[in-house]
Amino acid sequence: MSVNTGTLEPDMEIPSLVRHPDTRQLAMWAEASGDNNPIHLDGEAARAHGLPRIVMHGQLGTAFLCRMLSDWYGREGRLRKIAVAYKGFNYPDDTLTCRGRVKAIDGNFITLEIWIENQQGAKTTEGTAVVEI
Amino acid sequence: MSLTVEELRNKTGQTLFEFDWPVERDAVRRFANAVGGDTPALHEEVPPAFLLTAGFDRVMTDLLNPLRAVLHGSTEIEWFNPVKIGDVLKVTIKLVSVRKHSPLAFITLETEQHHQDNVPVARCRQIIALRSAG
């Protein structure tokens, strides 16, 4: 996909990305990212930390958001900055929808609000991104 | 490295890790597969989020697992220049701050990545919660 900055307007949403992470995907992310914290891999370890069950890595959510953005801006764009806060837990088998909305356009630089919401509509990760087109 | 939070606090402002990081095709492929979906064709330029993984295995093993890290609180990353498969990046990971908020402690790590000729690649700040407040 390529983005025509002339047609962008504030409040416009970009195409969303849906993910259904399962325990296998978390294990793959642990290996790929080096984040082998057992709360993401072992239910007992998660419960020992007071969590109800295994939780998804926050950084995997950030990678989902980056993927949503790169699917949108394509090979002509470049991600310049992303800042996100992890507000709630994501669990294996959740339905996670990554969404983004244009906040400001300054020449070739687009600032977007980005977030992940779960199947209950709760925003579990929120932040901003700057993309150069 | 096996530190208490208090000992770690004395290292505020210091570089905790410094190493060369070869960007290997297999590692980029594993990353793309882990993010999932229709894995895009692997171009020579690596996906931006791949840089989040720089040295994180040693941060976990040497720092966060012994300190009983719980979770990431936030992530901020700025990209300055592209990275291609085969590049060898110079990575430094610095301890920016340690804040206690019983029963947790929050540490901020800043990772800087440069090409071998010192051209900046990315800067990443992460806040991570630790269970042990001792």
Interface residues (C-beta under 8 A of the other chain):
Chain A: L17 R19 P21 Q25 M28 W29 E31 A32 S33 G34 D35 N36 N37 I39 H49 V55 H57 G58 Q59 L60 T62 A63 F64 C66 R67 S70 R75 R78 L79 R80 K81 I82 A83 V84 A85 Y86 G127
Chain B: A27 R30 F31 N33 A34 V35 G36 G37 H43 P47 P48 A49 L52 T53 G55 F56 D57 R58 V59 M60 L64 N65 A69 V70 L71 H72 G73 S74 T75 E76 I77 E78 W79 P82 R131
